[in-house]
Amino acid sequence: MKAILGFLRCLWRAEAFSPEAFLLRAAILASLYAVSCAAGLREYTTFLSGTSPNVNLSWQTASTLGLIHLLLYFSFILLVPILLITAGLIAAWNKYFSRYGKPQGRSDAA
């Protein structure tokens, strides 16, 4: 349990544009989408066709719940893969330059 908490603490304190930060953002979005699906908010997306899935809720509440699920769905489909690819590219970039050192700049002053 301490190892998991230590890992999460390390991720939380990561720099803004580090691979760990991008992985953390992707994990947060994926977990929010999973909670949205588990809570059954998918059925509230019927507000797009003008129907309400639950007669006990007002149309404003049902629309808000449906909109929350749609935003989480699109962020899961679009942003999570982008964040994961970005984390992988930055990690590869950092590994390459830590192994071979920084590239020598060209000197145009000749």
Backbone as XML, in Angstrom:
<?xml version="1.0"?>
<chain id="A" units="angstrom">
  <residue number="1" name="MET">
    <atom name="N" x="0.821" y="-1.188" z="0.000"/>
    <atom name="CA" x="0.000" y="0.000" z="0.000"/>
    <atom name="C" x="0.869" y="1.256" z="0.000"/>
  </residue>
  <residue number="2" name="LYS">
    <atom name="N" x="1.993" y="1.213" z="0.742"/>
    <atom name="CA" x="2.884" y="2.367" z="0.767"/>
    <atom name="C" x="3.499" y="2.619" z="-0.595"/>
  </residue>
  <residue number="3" name="ALA">
    <atom name="N" x="3.773" y="1.545" z="-1.327"/>
    <atom name="CA" x="4.367" y="1.705" z="-2.653"/>
    <atom name="C" x="3.386" y="2.394" z="-3.599"/>
  </residue>
  <residue number="4" name="ILE">
    <atom name="N" x="2.126" y="2.028" z="-3.511"/>
    <atom name="CA" x="1.117" y="2.647" z="-4.375"/>
    <atom name="C" x="0.950" y="4.114" z="-4.027"/>
  </residue>
  <residue number="5" name="LEU">
    <atom name="N" x="0.884" y="4.427" z="-2.740"/>
    <atom name="CA" x="0.744" y="5.825" z="-2.328"/>
    <atom name="C" x="1.973" y="6.638" z="-2.713"/>
  </residue>
  <residue number="6" name="GLY">
    <atom name="N" x="3.146" y="6.034" z="-2.596"/>
    <atom name="CA" x="4.367" y="6.720" z="-3.011"/>
    <atom name="C" x="4.388" y="6.985" z="-4.502"/>
  </residue>
  <residue number="7" name="PHE">
    <atom name="N" x="3.926" y="6.015" z="-5.287"/>
    <atom name="CA" x="3.852" y="6.185" z="-6.732"/>
    <atom name="C" x="2.873" y="7.291" z="-7.100"/>
  </residue>
  <residue number="8" name="LEU">
    <atom name="N" x="1.711" y="7.309" z="-6.454"/>
    <atom name="CA" x="0.721" y="8.353" z="-6.727"/>
    <atom name="C" x="1.237" y="9.726" z="-6.299"/>
  </residue>
  <residue number="9" name="ARG">
    <atom name="N" x="1.942" y="9.795" z="-5.196"/>
    <atom name="CA" x="2.523" y="11.060" z="-4.743"/>
    <atom name="C" x="3.561" y="11.552" z="-5.752"/>
  </residue>
  <residue number="10" name="CYS">
    <atom name="N" x="4.354" y="10.639" z="-6.287"/>
    <atom name="CA" x="5.357" y="10.999" z="-7.290"/>
    <atom name="C" x="4.682" y="11.524" z="-8.556"/>
  </residue>
  <residue number="11" name="LEU">
    <atom name="N" x="3.608" y="10.876" z="-8.973"/>
    <atom name="CA" x="2.881" y="11.340" z="-10.152"/>
    <atom name="C" x="2.254" y="12.704" z="-9.913"/>
  </residue>
  <residue number="12" name="TRP">
    <atom name="N" x="1.726" y="12.913" z="-8.723"/>
    <atom name="CA" x="1.035" y="14.166" z="-8.436"/>
    <atom name="C" x="2.002" y="15.342" z="-8.424"/>
  </residue>
  <residue number="13" name="ARG">
    <atom name="N" x="3.250" y="15.110" z="-8.005"/>
    <atom name="CA" x="4.237" y="16.176" z="-7.916"/>
    <atom name="C" x="5.074" y="16.318" z="-9.176"/>
  </residue>
  <residue number="14" name="ALA">
    <atom name="N" x="4.712" y="15.663" z="-10.234"/>
    <atom name="CA" x="5.490" y="15.712" z="-11.473"/>
    <atom name="C" x="5.395" y="17.090" z="-12.105"/>
  </residue>
  <residue number="15" name="GLU">
    <atom name="N" x="6.385" y="17.397" z="-12.933"/>
    <atom name="CA" x="6.379" y="18.661" z="-13.659"/>
    <atom name="C" x="5.193" y="18.698" z="-14.612"/>
  </residue>
  <residue number="16" name="ALA">
    <atom name="N" x="4.829" y="19.889" z="-15.043"/>
    <atom name="CA" x="3.623" y="20.064" z="-15.858"/>
    <atom name="C" x="3.705" y="19.346" z="-17.199"/>
  </residue>
  <residue number="17" name="PHE">
    <atom name="N" x="4.862" y="19.353" z="-17.845"/>
    <atom name="CA" x="4.984" y="18.750" z="-19.166"/>
    <atom name="C" x="5.928" y="17.558" z="-19.147"/>
  </residue>
  <residue number="18" name="SER">
    <atom name="N" x="5.793" y="16.733" z="-18.142"/>
    <atom name="CA" x="6.577" y="15.508" z="-18.051"/>
    <atom name="C" x="5.696" y="14.325" z="-18.466"/>
  </residue>
  <residue number="19" name="PRO">
    <atom name="N" x="6.304" y="13.193" z="-18.821"/>
    <atom name="CA" x="5.498" y="12.024" z="-19.178"/>
    <atom name="C" x="4.585" y="11.578" z="-18.035"/>
  </residue>
  <residue number="20" name="GLU">
    <atom name="N" x="5.062" y="11.718" z="-16.803"/>
    <atom name="CA" x="4.240" y="11.322" z="-15.654"/>
    <atom name="C" x="2.992" y="12.177" z="-15.547"/>
  </residue>
  <residue number="21" name="ALA">
    <atom name="N" x="3.118" y="13.473" z="-15.817"/>
    <atom name="CA" x="1.957" y="14.358" z="-15.740"/>
    <atom name="C" x="0.933" y="14.015" z="-16.812"/>
  </residue>
  <residue number="22" name="PHE">
    <atom name="N" x="1.410" y="13.701" z="-18.017"/>
    <atom name="CA" x="0.475" y="13.323" z="-19.076"/>
    <atom name="C" x="-0.215" y="11.999" z="-18.758"/>
  </residue>
  <residue number="23" name="LEU">
    <atom name="N" x="0.525" y="11.061" z="-18.182"/>
    <atom name="CA" x="-0.089" y="9.794" z="-17.773"/>
    <atom name="C" x="-1.116" y="10.010" z="-16.673"/>
  </residue>
  <residue number="24" name="LEU">
    <atom name="N" x="-0.825" y="10.902" z="-15.741"/>
    <atom name="CA" x="-1.774" y="11.201" z="-14.671"/>
    <atom name="C" x="-3.047" y="11.804" z="-15.226"/>
  </residue>
  <residue number="25" name="ARG">
    <atom name="N" x="-2.920" y="12.728" z="-16.153"/>
    <atom name="CA" x="-4.116" y="13.342" z="-16.759"/>
    <atom name="C" x="-4.942" y="12.313" z="-17.516"/>
  </residue>
  <residue number="26" name="ALA">
    <atom name="N" x="-4.265" y="11.429" z="-18.243"/>
    <atom name="CA" x="-4.983" y="10.377" z="-18.969"/>
    <atom name="C" x="-5.695" y="9.436" z="-18.000"/>
  </residue>
  <residue number="27" name="ALA">
    <atom name="N" x="-5.041" y="9.101" z="-16.897"/>
    <atom name="CA" x="-5.663" y="8.214" z="-15.901"/>
    <atom name="C" x="-6.856" y="8.877" z="-15.234"/>
  </residue>
  <residue number="28" name="ILE">
    <atom name="N" x="-6.752" y="10.166" z="-14.960"/>
    <atom name="CA" x="-7.885" y="10.877" z="-14.353"/>
    <atom name="C" x="-9.067" y="10.904" z="-15.296"/>
  </residue>
  <residue number="29" name="LEU">
    <atom name="N" x="-8.831" y="11.227" z="-16.570"/>
    <atom name="CA" x="-9.936" y="11.256" z="-17.538"/>
    <atom name="C" x="-10.553" y="9.873" z="-17.725"/>
  </residue>
  <residue number="30" name="ALA">
    <atom name="N" x="-9.726" y="8.843" z="-17.787"/>
    <atom name="CA" x="-10.247" y="7.488" z="-17.956"/>
    <atom name="C" x="-11.056" y="7.059" z="-16.743"/>
  </residue>
  <residue number="31" name="SER">
    <atom name="N" x="-10.591" y="7.402" z="-15.553"/>
    <atom name="CA" x="-11.345" y="7.021" z="-14.353"/>
    <atom name="C" x="-12.649" y="7.797" z="-14.236"/>
  </residue>
  <residue number="32" name="LEU">
    <atom name="N" x="-12.650" y="9.069" z="-14.613"/>
    <atom name="CA" x="-13.907" y="9.833" z="-14.601"/>
    <atom name="C" x="-14.917" y="9.261" z="-15.589"/>
  </residue>
  <residue number="33" name="TYR">
    <atom name="N" x="-14.423" y="8.850" z="-16.762"/>
    <atom name="CA" x="-15.323" y="8.234" z="-17.734"/>
    <atom name="C" x="-15.858" y="6.902" z="-17.217"/>
  </residue>
  <residue number="34" name="ALA">
    <atom name="N" x="-15.020" y="6.130" z="-16.544"/>
    <atom name="CA" x="-15.473" y="4.850" z="-15.980"/>
    <atom name="C" x="-16.530" y="5.076" z="-14.901"/>
  </residue>
  <residue number="35" name="VAL">
    <atom name="N" x="-16.339" y="6.096" z="-14.086"/>
    <atom name="CA" x="-17.340" y="6.419" z="-13.065"/>
    <atom name="C" x="-18.644" y="6.858" z="-13.715"/>
  </residue>
  <residue number="36" name="SER">
    <atom name="N" x="-18.535" y="7.633" z="-14.781"/>
    <atom name="CA" x="-19.731" y="8.079" z="-15.497"/>
    <atom name="C" x="-20.503" y="6.901" z="-16.085"/>
  </residue>
  <residue number="37" name="CYS">
    <atom name="N" x="-19.784" y="5.951" z="-16.651"/>
    <atom name="CA" x="-20.451" y="4.761" z="-17.198"/>
    <atom name="C" x="-21.054" y="3.910" z="-16.087"/>
  </residue>
  <residue number="38" name="ALA">
    <atom name="N" x="-20.324" y="3.757" z="-14.989"/>
    <atom name="CA" x="-20.827" y="2.946" z="-13.877"/>
    <atom name="C" x="-22.046" y="3.589" z="-13.218"/>
  </residue>
  <residue number="39" name="ALA">
    <atom name="N" x="-22.103" y="4.914" z="-13.239"/>
    <atom name="CA" x="-23.243" y="5.611" z="-12.642"/>
    <atom name="C" x="-24.469" y="5.592" z="-13.546"/>
  </residue>
  <residue number="40" name="GLY">
    <atom name="N" x="-24.303" y="5.147" z="-14.779"/>
    <atom name="CA" x="-25.448" y="5.043" z="-15.684"/>
    <atom name="C" x="-25.798" y="6.339" z="-16.383"/>
  </residue>
  <residue number="41" name="LEU">
    <atom name="N" x="-24.832" y="7.214" z="-16.551"/>
    <atom name="CA" x="-25.110" y="8.494" z="-17.204"/>
    <atom name="C" x="-25.250" y="8.366" z="-18.717"/>
  </residue>
  <residue number="42" name="ARG">
    <atom name="N" x="-24.906" y="7.218" z="-19.252"/>
    <atom name="CA" x="-25.014" y="7.019" z="-20.695"/>
    <atom name="C" x="-26.461" y="7.137" z="-21.173"/>
  </residue>
  <residue number="43" name="GLU">
    <atom name="N" x="-27.381" y="6.708" z="-20.365"/>
    <atom name="CA" x="-28.791" y="6.761" z="-20.791"/>
    <atom name="C" x="-29.318" y="8.193" z="-20.855"/>
  </residue>
  <residue number="44" name="TYR">
    <atom name="N" x="-28.640" y="9.128" z="-20.219"/>
    <atom name="CA" x="-29.090" y="10.516" z="-20.247"/>
    <atom name="C" x="-28.651" y="11.255" z="-21.499"/>
  </residue>
  <residue number="45" name="THR">
    <atom name="N" x="-27.894" y="10.609" z="-22.370"/>
    <atom name="CA" x="-27.511" y="11.249" z="-23.621"/>
    <atom name="C" x="-28.664" y="11.268" z="-24.623"/>
  </residue>
  <residue number="46" name="THR">
    <atom name="N" x="-29.798" y="10.726" z="-24.237"/>
    <atom name="CA" x="-30.963" y="10.772" z="-25.126"/>
    <atom name="C" x="-31.542" y="12.173" z="-25.242"/>
  </residue>
  <residue number="47" name="PHE">
    <atom name="N" x="-31.006" y="13.123" z="-24.480"/>
    <atom name="CA" x="-31.472" y="14.502" z="-24.625"/>
    <atom name="C" x="-31.155" y="15.031" z="-26.018"/>
  </residue>
  <residue number="48" name="LEU">
    <atom name="N" x="-30.206" y="14.392" z="-26.711"/>
    <atom name="CA" x="-29.874" y="14.804" z="-28.070"/>
    <atom name="C" x="-31.039" y="14.601" z="-29.029"/>
  </residue>
  <residue number="49" name="SER">
    <atom name="N" x="-31.853" y="13.589" z="-28.763"/>
    <atom name="CA" x="-33.016" y="13.344" z="-29.619"/>
    <atom name="C" x="-34.284" y="13.971" z="-29.059"/>
  </residue>
  <residue number="50" name="GLY">
    <atom name="N" x="-34.169" y="14.651" z="-27.924"/>
    <atom name="CA" x="-35.318" y="15.347" z="-27.362"/>
    <atom name="C" x="-36.139" y="14.522" z="-26.402"/>
  </residue>
  <residue number="51" name="THR">
    <atom name="N" x="-35.649" y="13.379" z="-25.988"/>
    <atom name="CA" x="-36.390" y="12.547" z="-25.040"/>
    <atom name="C" x="-35.659" y="12.526" z="-23.705"/>
  </residue>
  <residue number="52" name="SER">
    <atom name="N" x="-36.412" y="12.251" z="-22.658"/>
    <atom name="CA" x="-35.827" y="12.158" z="-21.332"/>
    <atom name="C" x="-35.929" y="10.713" z="-20.860"/>
  </residue>
  <residue number="53" name="PRO">
    <atom name="N" x="-34.837" y="10.121" z="-20.390"/>
    <atom name="CA" x="-34.872" y="8.718" z="-19.988"/>
    <atom name="C" x="-35.550" y="8.499" z="-18.645"/>
  </residue>
  <residue number="54" name="ASN">
    <atom name="N" x="-35.641" y="9.535" z="-17.857"/>
    <atom name="CA" x="-36.180" y="9.397" z="-16.515"/>
    <atom name="C" x="-37.257" y="10.461" z="-16.324"/>
  </residue>
  <residue number="55" name="VAL">
    <atom name="N" x="-38.486" y="10.029" z="-16.049"/>
    <atom name="CA" x="-39.574" y="10.992" z="-15.887"/>
    <atom name="C" x="-39.534" y="11.669" z="-14.531"/>
  </residue>
  <residue number="56" name="ASN">
    <atom name="N" x="-38.731" y="11.178" z="-13.606"/>
    <atom name="CA" x="-38.628" y="11.778" z="-12.284"/>
    <atom name="C" x="-37.671" y="12.960" z="-12.244"/>
  </residue>
  <residue number="57" name="LEU">
    <atom name="N" x="-36.879" y="13.151" z="-13.292"/>
    <atom name="CA" x="-35.940" y="14.261" z="-13.357"/>
    <atom name="C" x="-36.446" y="15.327" z="-14.314"/>
  </residue>
  <residue number="58" name="SER">
    <atom name="N" x="-36.094" y="16.562" z="-14.034"/>
    <atom name="CA" x="-36.437" y="17.626" z="-14.967"/>
    <atom name="C" x="-35.555" y="17.511" z="-16.203"/>
  </residue>
  <residue number="59" name="TRP">
    <atom name="N" x="-35.974" y="18.146" z="-17.274"/>
    <atom name="CA" x="-35.200" y="18.043" z="-18.500"/>
    <atom name="C" x="-33.859" y="18.753" z="-18.365"/>
  </residue>
  <residue number="60" name="GLN">
    <atom name="N" x="-33.777" y="19.785" z="-17.505"/>
    <atom name="CA" x="-32.502" y="20.471" z="-17.302"/>
    <atom name="C" x="-31.485" y="19.550" z="-16.633"/>
  </residue>
  <residue number="61" name="THR">
    <atom name="N" x="-31.943" y="18.811" z="-15.622"/>
    <atom name="CA" x="-31.044" y="17.902" z="-14.918"/>
    <atom name="C" x="-30.601" y="16.756" z="-15.820"/>
  </residue>
  <residue number="62" name="ALA">
    <atom name="N" x="-31.552" y="16.199" z="-16.558"/>
    <atom name="CA" x="-31.220" y="15.096" z="-17.468"/>
    <atom name="C" x="-30.265" y="15.566" z="-18.564"/>
  </residue>
  <residue number="63" name="SER">
    <atom name="N" x="-30.480" y="16.771" z="-19.071"/>
    <atom name="CA" x="-29.584" y="17.306" z="-20.098"/>
    <atom name="C" x="-28.191" y="17.561" z="-19.548"/>
  </residue>
  <residue number="64" name="THR">
    <atom name="N" x="-28.118" y="18.060" z="-18.321"/>
    <atom name="CA" x="-26.813" y="18.302" z="-17.701"/>
    <atom name="C" x="-26.059" y="16.998" z="-17.496"/>
  </residue>
  <residue number="65" name="LEU">
    <atom name="N" x="-26.733" y="15.979" z="-17.013"/>
    <atom name="CA" x="-26.083" y="14.679" z="-16.820"/>
    <atom name="C" x="-25.638" y="14.082" z="-18.150"/>
  </residue>
  <residue number="66" name="GLY">
    <atom name="N" x="-26.466" y="14.224" z="-19.177"/>
    <atom name="CA" x="-26.097" y="13.737" z="-20.504"/>
    <atom name="C" x="-24.921" y="14.498" z="-21.085"/>
  </residue>
  <residue number="67" name="LEU">
    <atom name="N" x="-24.895" y="15.797" z="-20.868"/>
    <atom name="CA" x="-23.789" y="16.606" z="-21.362"/>
    <atom name="C" x="-22.488" y="16.258" z="-20.648"/>
  </residue>
  <residue number="68" name="ILE">
    <atom name="N" x="-22.556" y="16.009" z="-19.343"/>
    <atom name="CA" x="-21.373" y="15.587" z="-18.598"/>
    <atom name="C" x="-20.831" y="14.284" z="-19.178"/>
  </residue>
  <residue number="69" name="HIS">
    <atom name="N" x="-21.725" y="13.335" z="-19.434"/>
    <atom name="CA" x="-21.267" y="12.061" z="-19.994"/>
    <atom name="C" x="-20.686" y="12.250" z="-21.389"/>
  </residue>
  <residue number="70" name="LEU">
    <atom name="N" x="-21.303" y="13.082" z="-22.214"/>
    <atom name="CA" x="-20.770" y="13.309" z="-23.557"/>
    <atom name="C" x="-19.388" y="13.941" z="-23.517"/>
  </residue>
  <residue number="71" name="LEU">
    <atom name="N" x="-19.197" y="14.917" z="-22.646"/>
    <atom name="CA" x="-17.878" y="15.543" z="-22.535"/>
    <atom name="C" x="-16.829" y="14.550" z="-22.059"/>
  </residue>
  <residue number="72" name="LEU">
    <atom name="N" x="-17.193" y="13.713" z="-21.096"/>
    <atom name="CA" x="-16.249" y="12.700" z="-20.635"/>
    <atom name="C" x="-15.983" y="11.655" z="-21.710"/>
  </residue>
  <residue number="73" name="TYR">
    <atom name="N" x="-17.008" y="11.312" z="-22.491"/>
    <atom name="CA" x="-16.847" y="10.339" z="-23.572"/>
    <atom name="C" x="-15.883" y="10.878" z="-24.634"/>
  </residue>
  <residue number="74" name="PHE">
    <atom name="N" x="-16.108" y="12.124" z="-25.064"/>
    <atom name="CA" x="-15.232" y="12.693" z="-26.088"/>
    <atom name="C" x="-13.816" y="12.903" z="-25.569"/>
  </residue>
  <residue number="75" name="SER">
    <atom name="N" x="-13.687" y="13.256" z="-24.305"/>
    <atom name="CA" x="-12.336" y="13.392" z="-23.758"/>
    <atom name="C" x="-11.653" y="12.035" z="-23.666"/>
  </residue>
  <residue number="76" name="PHE">
    <atom name="N" x="-12.410" y="10.982" z="-23.358"/>
    <atom name="CA" x="-11.838" y="9.638" z="-23.303"/>
    <atom name="C" x="-11.431" y="9.162" z="-24.694"/>
  </residue>
  <residue number="77" name="ILE">
    <atom name="N" x="-12.244" y="9.450" z="-25.686"/>
    <atom name="CA" x="-11.973" y="8.987" z="-27.047"/>
    <atom name="C" x="-10.877" y="9.817" z="-27.712"/>
  </residue>
  <residue number="78" name="LEU">
    <atom name="N" x="-10.871" y="11.132" z="-27.486"/>
    <atom name="CA" x="-9.925" y="11.998" z="-28.183"/>
    <atom name="C" x="-8.686" y="12.353" z="-27.366"/>
  </residue>
  <residue number="79" name="LEU">
    <atom name="N" x="-8.862" y="12.757" z="-26.124"/>
    <atom name="CA" x="-7.742" y="13.285" z="-25.356"/>
    <atom name="C" x="-6.848" y="12.215" z="-24.740"/>
  </residue>
  <residue number="80" name="VAL">
    <atom name="N" x="-7.439" y="11.126" z="-24.262"/>
    <atom name="CA" x="-6.629" y="10.101" z="-23.597"/>
    <atom name="C" x="-5.594" y="9.496" z="-24.547"/>
  </residue>
  <residue number="81" name="PRO">
    <atom name="N" x="-5.947" y="9.130" z="-25.775"/>
    <atom name="CA" x="-4.894" y="8.632" z="-26.675"/>
    <atom name="C" x="-3.831" y="9.675" z="-26.989"/>
  </residue>
  <residue number="82" name="ILE">
    <atom name="N" x="-4.234" y="10.933" z="-27.140"/>
    <atom name="CA" x="-3.265" y="11.998" z="-27.406"/>
    <atom name="C" x="-2.317" y="12.149" z="-26.224"/>
  </residue>
  <residue number="83" name="LEU">
    <atom name="N" x="-2.849" y="12.116" z="-25.016"/>
    <atom name="CA" x="-2.013" y="12.246" z="-23.826"/>
    <atom name="C" x="-1.045" y="11.069" z="-23.695"/>
  </residue>
  <residue number="84" name="LEU">
    <atom name="N" x="-1.511" y="9.858" z="-23.998"/>
    <atom name="CA" x="-0.640" y="8.686" z="-23.907"/>
    <atom name="C" x="0.463" y="8.716" z="-24.966"/>
  </residue>
  <residue number="85" name="ILE">
    <atom name="N" x="0.120" y="9.116" z="-26.176"/>
    <atom name="CA" x="1.124" y="9.223" z="-27.234"/>
    <atom name="C" x="2.145" y="10.299" z="-26.882"/>
  </residue>
  <residue number="86" name="THR">
    <atom name="N" x="1.671" y="11.417" z="-26.350"/>
    <atom name="CA" x="2.569" y="12.494" z="-25.949"/>
    <atom name="C" x="3.519" y="12.037" z="-24.850"/>
  </residue>
  <residue number="87" name="ALA">
    <atom name="N" x="3.005" y="11.318" z="-23.877"/>
    <atom name="CA" x="3.846" y="10.817" z="-22.793"/>
    <atom name="C" x="4.918" y="9.874" z="-23.341"/>
  </residue>
  <residue number="88" name="GLY">
    <atom name="N" x="4.536" y="9.001" z="-24.265"/>
    <atom name="CA" x="5.500" y="8.085" z="-24.860"/>
    <atom name="C" x="6.569" y="8.801" z="-25.668"/>
  </residue>
  <residue number="89" name="LEU">
    <atom name="N" x="6.167" y="9.805" z="-26.443"/>
    <atom name="CA" x="7.133" y="10.553" z="-27.243"/>
    <atom name="C" x="8.095" y="11.353" z="-26.366"/>
  </residue>
  <residue number="90" name="ILE">
    <atom name="N" x="7.585" y="11.970" z="-25.327"/>
    <atom name="CA" x="8.462" y="12.742" z="-24.435"/>
    <atom name="C" x="9.414" y="11.803" z="-23.687"/>
  </residue>
  <residue number="91" name="ALA">
    <atom name="N" x="8.921" y="10.657" z="-23.254"/>
    <atom name="CA" x="9.797" y="9.697" z="-22.564"/>
    <atom name="C" x="10.893" y="9.201" z="-23.503"/>
  </residue>
  <residue number="92" name="ALA">
    <atom name="N" x="10.540" y="8.907" z="-24.747"/>
    <atom name="CA" x="11.548" y="8.456" z="-25.713"/>
    <atom name="C" x="12.553" y="9.571" z="-26.008"/>
  </residue>
  <residue number="93" name="TRP">
    <atom name="N" x="12.061" y="10.790" z="-26.137"/>
    <atom name="CA" x="12.934" y="11.937" z="-26.381"/>
    <atom name="C" x="13.916" y="12.119" z="-25.228"/>
  </residue>
  <residue number="94" name="ASN">
    <atom name="N" x="13.400" y="12.077" z="-24.008"/>
    <atom name="CA" x="14.264" y="12.246" z="-22.838"/>
    <atom name="C" x="15.277" y="11.111" z="-22.713"/>
  </residue>
  <residue number="95" name="LYS">
    <atom name="N" x="14.861" y="9.899" z="-23.024"/>
    <atom name="CA" x="15.773" y="8.758" z="-22.946"/>
    <atom name="C" x="16.860" y="8.857" z="-24.010"/>
  </residue>
  <residue number="96" name="TYR">
    <atom name="N" x="16.492" y="9.269" z="-25.202"/>
    <atom name="CA" x="17.467" y="9.405" z="-26.283"/>
    <atom name="C" x="18.520" y="10.446" z="-25.933"/>
  </residue>
  <residue number="97" name="PHE">
    <atom name="N" x="18.098" y="11.606" z="-25.455"/>
    <atom name="CA" x="19.050" y="12.672" z="-25.178"/>
    <atom name="C" x="19.809" y="12.461" z="-23.877"/>
  </residue>
  <residue number="98" name="SER">
    <atom name="N" x="19.286" y="11.651" z="-22.975"/>
    <atom name="CA" x="20.073" y="11.345" z="-21.782"/>
    <atom name="C" x="21.176" y="10.333" z="-22.125"/>
  </residue>
  <residue number="99" name="ARG">
    <atom name="N" x="20.939" y="9.502" z="-23.140"/>
    <atom name="CA" x="21.935" y="8.507" z="-23.544"/>
    <atom name="C" x="23.026" y="9.136" z="-24.404"/>
  </residue>
  <residue number="100" name="TYR">
    <atom name="N" x="22.654" y="9.981" z="-25.352"/>
    <atom name="CA" x="23.612" y="10.508" z="-26.310"/>
    <atom name="C" x="24.028" y="11.943" z="-26.027"/>
  </residue>
  <residue number="101" name="GLY">
    <atom name="N" x="23.485" y="12.534" z="-25.011"/>
    <atom name="CA" x="23.837" y="13.916" z="-24.690"/>
    <atom name="C" x="23.086" y="14.882" z="-25.573"/>
  </residue>
  <residue number="102" name="LYS">
    <atom name="N" x="23.269" y="16.135" z="-25.289"/>
    <atom name="CA" x="22.581" y="17.157" z="-26.071"/>
    <atom name="C" x="23.253" y="17.308" z="-27.421"/>
  </residue>
  <residue number="103" name="PRO">
    <atom name="N" x="22.463" y="17.552" z="-28.456"/>
    <atom name="CA" x="23.053" y="17.705" z="-29.782"/>
    <atom name="C" x="23.878" y="18.996" z="-29.863"/>
  </residue>
  <residue number="104" name="GLN">
    <atom name="N" x="24.921" y="18.942" z="-30.666"/>
    <atom name="CA" x="25.767" y="20.115" z="-30.839"/>
    <atom name="C" x="25.068" y="21.080" z="-31.786"/>
  </residue>
  <residue number="105" name="GLY">
    <atom name="N" x="24.983" y="22.334" z="-31.376"/>
    <atom name="CA" x="24.365" y="23.339" z="-32.222"/>
    <atom name="C" x="25.257" y="23.717" z="-33.374"/>
  </residue>
  <residue number="106" name="ARG">
    <atom name="N" x="24.648" y="24.074" z="-34.476"/>
    <atom name="CA" x="25.441" y="24.496" z="-35.639"/>
    <atom name="C" x="25.949" y="25.890" z="-35.410"/>
  </residue>
  <residue number="107" name="SER">
    <atom name="N" x="27.106" y="26.116" z="-35.856"/>
    <atom name="CA" x="27.691" y="27.449" z="-35.759"/>
    <atom name="C" x="27.646" y="28.061" z="-37.145"/>
  </residue>
  <residue number="108" name="ASP">
    <atom name="N" x="26.744" y="29.019" z="-37.331"/>
    <atom name="CA" x="26.614" y="29.672" z="-38.633"/>
    <atom name="C" x="27.572" y="30.865" z="-38.769"/>
  </residue>
  <residue number="109" name="ALA">
    <atom name="N" x="28.255" y="31.179" z="-37.710"/>
    <atom name="CA" x="29.199" y="32.305" z="-37.764"/>
    <atom name="C" x="30.516" y="31.829" z="-38.352"/>
  </residue>
  <residue number="110" name="ALA">
    <atom name="N" x="30.638" y="31.882" z="-39.673"/>
    <atom name="CA" x="31.866" y="31.413" z="-40.317"/>
    <atom name="C" x="32.529" y="32.521" z="-41.063"/>
  </residue>
</chain>
